Amino acid sequence: MSAIAVIHMAQKVNEATTNQKKFAKFLVQTGNATEAVERAYPKTRSHKAAQVLASRNLDKPAVQREVEKELNALGATAEWT
């Protein structure tokens, strides 16, 4: 694998996917991470699966940045613990 391919892959890891961006938007709108997953990922098979994916998404720095962007657009801020 070339160095350029490795750099490109690293950049992609640091970027939110389209669904993760939708998740961030719905999270800010609803205030509920599980509901945000169910709206952003309509093929999620169960409520429990949505809870798990919500938790995983909230741990990802790229998703946290997207949530911060959405909040900043509203004049609010996020505090991650």
VOKE-678164 format. One record per residue: z, x, y of N, C-alpha, C, CB in turn; residue in three letters; residue number from 1. Coordinates in Angstrom, 2 decimals, padded with zeros to 5 digits, always signed. Glycine has a CB too. Example, Ala and Ser with C-alpha at 12.3 -4.5 7.8 and 13.67 -1.06 7.14 Angstrom:
2
<pt <+007.80; +013.19; -005.69>; <+007.80; +012.30; -004.50>; <+007.80; +013.20; -003.30>; <+009.05; +011.31; -004.47>; 'ALA'; 1> <pt <+007.08; +012.85; -002.25>; <+007.14; +013.67; -001.06>; <+007.87; +012.90; +000.03>; <+005.72; +014.08; -000.60>; 'SER'; 2> 
! end
This chain:
81
<pt <+000.00; +000.84; -001.17>; <+000.00; +000.00; +000.00>; <+000.00; +000.89; +001.24>; <+001.21; -000.96; -000.01>; 'MET'; 1> <pt <-000.84; +000.55; +002.19>; <-000.95; +001.37; +003.39>; <+000.25; +001.14; +004.32>; <-002.27; +001.07; +004.13>; 'SER'; 2> <pt <+000.45; +002.08; +005.22>; <+001.53; +001.96; +006.19>; <+001.34; +000.75; +007.08>; <+001.63; +003.24; +007.05>; 'ALA'; 3> <pt <+000.10; +000.44; +007.41>; <-000.18; -000.73; +008.26>; <+000.21; -002.02; +007.53>; <-001.68; -000.77; +008.66>; 'ILE'; 4> <pt <-000.07; -002.10; +006.25>; <+000.29; -003.28; +005.47>; <+001.80; -003.43; +005.41>; <-000.29; -003.19; +004.05>; 'ALA'; 5> <pt <+002.52; -002.34; +005.27>; <+003.98; -002.39; +005.22>; <+004.54; -002.87; +006.55>; <+004.57; -001.00; +004.86>; 'VAL'; 6> <pt <+004.00; -002.38; +007.65>; <+004.45; -002.80; +008.98>; <+004.16; -004.27; +009.19>; <+003.78; -001.96; +010.08>; 'ILE'; 7> <pt <+002.97; -004.72; +008.77>; <+002.61; -006.13; +008.90>; <+003.56; -007.01; +008.10>; <+001.16; -006.35; +008.45>; 'HIS'; 8> <pt <+003.91; -006.58; +006.88>; <+004.84; -007.34; +006.05>; <+006.21; -007.40; +006.71>; <+004.95; -006.73; +004.66>; 'MET'; 9> <pt <+006.66; -006.31; +007.29>; <+007.97; -006.28; +007.96>; <+007.98; -007.22; +009.15>; <+008.32; -004.85; +008.41>; 'ALA'; 10> <pt <+006.88; -007.28; +009.89>; <+006.81; -008.20; +011.02>; <+006.88; -009.64; +010.55>; <+005.52; -007.96; +011.83>; 'GLN'; 11> <pt <+006.20; -009.96; +009.46>; <+006.22; -011.31; +008.94>; <+007.62; -011.73; +008.49>; <+005.25; -011.44; +007.78>; 'LYS'; 12> <pt <+008.38; -010.80; +007.92>; <+009.74; -011.10; +007.49>; <+010.60; -011.48; +008.69>; <+010.35; -009.90; +006.75>; 'VAL'; 13> <pt <+010.34; -010.88; +009.83>; <+011.12; -011.13; +011.03>; <+010.67; -012.36; +011.81>; <+011.08; -009.94; +011.92>; 'ASN'; 14> <pt <+009.59; -013.01; +011.38>; <+009.07; -014.19; +012.06>; <+009.42; -015.44; +011.25>; <+007.55; -014.08; +012.27>; 'GLU'; 15> <pt <+009.71; -016.50; +011.96>; <+009.97; -017.77; +011.30>; <+008.65; -018.38; +010.83>; <+010.73; -018.74; +012.24>; 'ALA'; 16> <pt <+008.69; -019.04; +009.70>; <+007.52; -019.75; +009.20>; <+007.34; -021.03; +010.02>; <+007.66; -020.08; +007.69>; 'THR'; 17> <pt <+006.22; -021.68; +009.82>; <+005.97; -022.96; +010.51>; <+007.05; -023.97; +010.18>; <+004.58; -023.52; +010.13>; 'THR'; 18> <pt <+007.41; -024.08; +008.91>; <+008.45; -025.04; +008.52>; <+009.82; -024.64; +009.07>; <+008.53; -025.14; +006.99>; 'ASN'; 19> <pt <+010.10; -023.36; +009.15>; <+011.37; -022.92; +009.72>; <+011.42; -023.26; +011.21>; <+011.57; -021.41; +009.51>; 'GLN'; 20> <pt <+010.29; -023.15; +011.90>; <+010.24; -023.54; +013.32>; <+010.47; -025.03; +013.47>; <+008.88; -023.14; +013.94>; 'LYS'; 21> <pt <+009.87; -025.82; +012.57>; <+010.10; -027.26; +012.59>; <+011.58; -027.56; +012.32>; <+009.21; -027.98; +011.54>; 'LYS'; 22> <pt <+012.14; -026.85; +011.36>; <+013.56; -027.01; +011.04>; <+014.42; -026.78; +012.28>; <+013.99; -026.05; +009.92>; 'PHE'; 23> <pt <+014.15; -025.71; +013.01>; <+014.92; -025.40; +014.22>; <+014.80; -026.51; +015.24>; <+014.45; -024.07; +014.83>; 'ALA'; 24> <pt <+013.60; -027.02; +015.42>; <+013.37; -028.10; +016.38>; <+014.15; -029.35; +015.97>; <+011.85; -028.42; +016.48>; 'LYS'; 25> <pt <+014.05; -029.74; +014.70>; <+014.75; -030.93; +014.23>; <+016.27; -030.73; +014.23>; <+014.27; -031.30; +012.82>; 'PHE'; 26> <pt <+016.72; -029.52; +013.98>; <+018.15; -029.23; +014.00>; <+018.71; -029.47; +015.40>; <+018.42; -027.77; +013.56>; 'LEU'; 27> <pt <+018.01; -028.99; +016.40>; <+018.47; -029.18; +017.78>; <+018.41; -030.67; +018.15>; <+017.61; -028.34; +018.76>; 'VAL'; 28> <pt <+017.39; -031.36; +017.68>; <+017.24; -032.79; +017.99>; <+018.34; -033.63; +017.34>; <+015.88; -033.29; +017.55>; 'GLN'; 29> <pt <+018.64; -033.33; +016.07>; <+019.55; -034.19; +015.31>; <+020.98; -033.67; +015.24>; <+019.04; -034.36; +013.91>; 'THR'; 30> <pt <+021.14; -032.36; +015.33>; <+022.47; -031.78; +015.16>; <+022.91; -031.72; +013.71>; <+023.48; -032.55; +015.95>; 'GLY'; 31> <pt <+022.00; -032.03; +012.78>; <+022.33; -032.08; +011.36>; <+021.33; -031.23; +010.59>; <+022.33; -033.56; +010.84>; 'ASN'; 32> <pt <+021.81; -030.15; +009.98>; <+020.92; -029.21; +009.31>; <+020.26; -029.82; +008.08>; <+021.70; -027.97; +008.91>; 'ALA'; 33> <pt <+020.97; -030.63; +007.32>; <+020.38; -031.24; +006.13>; <+019.27; -032.20; +006.52>; <+021.46; -031.97; +005.31>; 'THR'; 34> <pt <+019.51; -033.01; +007.52>; <+018.48; -033.94; +008.00>; <+017.28; -033.17; +008.55>; <+019.05; -034.88; +009.08>; 'GLU'; 35> <pt <+017.56; -032.06; +009.22>; <+016.47; -031.24; +009.76>; <+015.58; -030.72; +008.63>; <+017.03; -030.07; +010.58>; 'ALA'; 36> <pt <+016.19; -030.30; +007.52>; <+015.39; -029.85; +006.36>; <+014.57; -031.01; +005.80>; <+016.32; -029.27; +005.25>; 'VAL'; 37> <pt <+015.18; -032.16; +005.67>; <+014.47; -033.31; +005.10>; <+013.27; -033.70; +005.96>; <+015.42; -034.50; +004.95>; 'GLU'; 38> <pt <+013.35; -033.47; +007.27>; <+012.23; -033.79; +008.15>; <+011.20; -032.66; +008.19>; <+012.74; -034.07; +009.57>; 'ARG'; 39> <pt <+011.66; -031.42; +008.18>; <+010.74; -030.27; +008.27>; <+010.07; -029.95; +006.94>; <+011.50; -029.04; +008.76>; 'ALA'; 40> <pt <+010.75; -030.25; +005.85>; <+010.24; -029.98; +004.50>; <+010.20; -031.31; +003.74>; <+011.14; -028.92; +003.74>; 'TYR'; 41> <pt <+009.22; -032.17; +004.01>; <+009.23; -033.51; +003.43>; <+009.15; -033.56; +001.90>; <+008.09; -034.29; +003.98>; 'PRO'; 42> <pt <+008.77; -032.48; +001.27>; <+008.69; -032.47; -000.20>; <+010.00; -032.03; -000.86>; <+007.57; -031.55; -000.64>; 'LYS'; 43> <pt <+011.06; -031.85; -000.06>; <+012.36; -031.50; -000.65>; <+012.77; -032.62; -001.59>; <+013.45; -031.27; +000.47>; 'THR'; 44> <pt <+013.12; -032.26; -002.81>; <+013.30; -033.26; -003.87>; <+014.63; -034.02; -003.84>; <+013.17; -032.59; -005.17>; 'ARG'; 45> <pt <+015.66; -033.43; -003.27>; <+016.95; -034.13; -003.29>; <+017.76; -033.75; -002.06>; <+017.73; -033.80; -004.57>; 'SER'; 46> <pt <+018.77; -034.56; -001.82>; <+019.67; -034.29; -000.70>; <+020.41; -032.96; -000.92>; <+020.68; -035.45; -000.54>; 'HIS'; 47> <pt <+020.80; -032.71; -002.16>; <+021.50; -031.46; -002.49>; <+020.60; -030.25; -002.23>; <+021.97; -031.47; -003.97>; 'LYS'; 48> <pt <+019.34; -030.35; -002.62>; <+018.40; -029.25; -002.37>; <+018.23; -029.03; -000.87>; <+017.02; -029.55; -003.03>; 'ALA'; 49> <pt <+018.22; -030.11; -000.11>; <+018.11; -029.99; +001.35>; <+019.34; -029.30; +001.92>; <+017.94; -031.39; +001.99>; 'ALA'; 50> <pt <+020.51; -029.59; +001.38>; <+021.74; -028.92; +001.84>; <+021.67; -027.42; +001.58>; <+022.97; -029.52; +001.14>; 'GLN'; 51> <pt <+021.20; -027.05; +000.42>; <+021.09; -025.63; +000.06>; <+020.10; -024.92; +000.97>; <+020.67; -025.47; -001.42>; 'VAL'; 52> <pt <+018.93; -025.52; +001.17>; <+017.92; -024.91; +002.02>; <+018.39; -024.83; +003.46>; <+016.61; -025.69; +001.94>; 'LEU'; 53> <pt <+019.11; -025.83; +003.92>; <+019.66; -025.80; +005.28>; <+020.60; -024.61; +005.44>; <+020.41; -027.12; +005.59>; 'ALA'; 54> <pt <+021.46; -024.42; +004.47>; <+022.40; -023.29; +004.52>; <+021.67; -021.96; +004.53>; <+023.37; -023.35; +003.34>; 'SER'; 55> <pt <+020.68; -021.84; +003.68>; <+019.90; -020.59; +003.61>; <+019.16; -020.34; +004.93>; <+018.89; -020.64; +002.44>; 'ARG'; 56> <pt <+018.55; -021.40; +005.48>; <+017.83; -021.24; +006.74>; <+018.75; -020.79; +007.86>; <+017.14; -022.54; +007.12>; 'ASN'; 57> <pt <+019.94; -021.36; +007.92>; <+020.86; -021.03; +009.00>; <+021.34; -019.57; +008.94>; <+022.06; -021.95; +008.94>; 'LEU'; 58> <pt <+021.24; -018.95; +007.78>; <+021.63; -017.54; +007.64>; <+020.52; -016.57; +008.05>; <+022.03; -017.27; +006.20>; 'ASP'; 59> <pt <+019.32; -017.07; +008.25>; <+018.17; -016.19; +008.53>; <+018.06; -015.91; +010.03>; <+016.86; -016.83; +008.01>; 'LYS'; 60> <pt <+018.02; -014.62; +010.40>; <+017.91; -014.27; +011.82>; <+016.69; -014.88; +012.51>; <+017.86; -012.77; +011.96>; 'PRO'; 61> <pt <+015.56; -014.96; +011.82>; <+014.35; -015.54; +012.43>; <+014.57; -017.01; +012.78>; <+013.14; -015.39; +011.49>; 'ALA'; 62> <pt <+015.27; -017.72; +011.92>; <+015.56; -019.13; +012.17>; <+016.58; -019.25; +013.31>; <+016.10; -019.84; +010.89>; 'VAL'; 63> <pt <+017.57; -018.39; +013.31>; <+018.55; -018.40; +014.40>; <+017.88; -018.18; +015.74>; <+019.62; -017.32; +014.16>; 'GLN'; 64> <pt <+016.91; -017.27; +015.79>; <+016.17; -017.04; +017.03>; <+015.40; -018.29; +017.45>; <+015.20; -015.86; +016.87>; 'ARG'; 65> <pt <+014.81; -018.99; +016.49>; <+014.07; -020.22; +016.81>; <+015.01; -021.30; +017.35>; <+013.33; -020.74; +015.57>; 'GLU'; 66> <pt <+016.19; -021.41; +016.75>; <+017.17; -022.38; +017.24>; <+017.58; -022.03; +018.67>; <+018.43; -022.43; +016.30>; 'VAL'; 67> <pt <+017.80; -020.74; +018.91>; <+018.16; -020.30; +020.26>; <+017.05; -020.62; +021.25>; <+018.45; -018.79; +020.27>; 'GLU'; 68> <pt <+015.80; -020.43; +020.86>; <+014.67; -020.76; +021.74>; <+014.67; -022.25; +022.07>; <+013.33; -020.37; +021.07>; 'LYS'; 69> <pt <+014.88; -023.08; +021.05>; <+014.91; -024.53; +021.27>; <+016.06; -024.92; +022.19>; <+015.04; -025.28; +019.92>; 'GLU'; 70> <pt <+017.22; -024.32; +021.98>; <+018.37; -024.63; +022.83>; <+018.16; -024.14; +024.26>; <+019.64; -024.01; +022.24>; 'LEU'; 71> <pt <+017.61; -022.94; +024.40>; <+017.35; -022.39; +025.72>; <+016.39; -023.29; +026.51>; <+016.77; -020.98; +025.62>; 'ASN'; 72> <pt <+015.43; -023.88; +025.81>; <+014.49; -024.78; +026.48>; <+015.20; -026.00; +027.05>; <+013.39; -025.22; +025.50>; 'ALA'; 73> <pt <+016.35; -026.33; +026.47>; <+017.15; -027.46; +026.94>; <+018.26; -027.01; +027.90>; <+017.75; -028.20; +025.76>; 'LEU'; 74> <pt <+018.35; -025.71; +028.13>; <+019.40; -025.18; +029.00>; <+020.73; -025.00; +028.30>; <+019.59; -026.09; +030.18>; 'GLY'; 75> <pt <+020.72; -024.95; +026.98>; <+021.94; -024.76; +026.19>; <+021.89; -023.41; +025.51>; <+022.11; -025.91; +025.14>; 'ALA'; 76> <pt <+022.99; -023.01; +024.88>; <+023.06; -021.75; +024.16>; <+023.65; -021.97; +022.77>; <+023.88; -020.72; +024.95>; 'THR'; 77> <pt <+023.42; -020.99; +021.89>; <+023.97; -021.03; +020.54>; <+024.95; -019.88; +020.36>; <+022.84; -020.96; +019.47>; 'ALA'; 78> <pt <+025.96; -020.13; +019.55>; <+026.91; -019.09; +019.20>; <+027.03; -019.06; +017.69>; <+028.30; -019.33; +019.87>; 'GLU'; 79> <pt <+026.59; -017.95; +017.08>; <+026.58; -017.84; +015.63>; <+027.85; -017.14; +015.16>; <+025.33; -017.07; +015.15>; 'TRP'; 80> <pt <+028.50; -017.73; +014.18>; <+029.72; -017.11; +013.63>; <+029.52; -016.73; +012.19>; <+030.91; -018.06; +013.74>; 'THR'; 81> 
! end
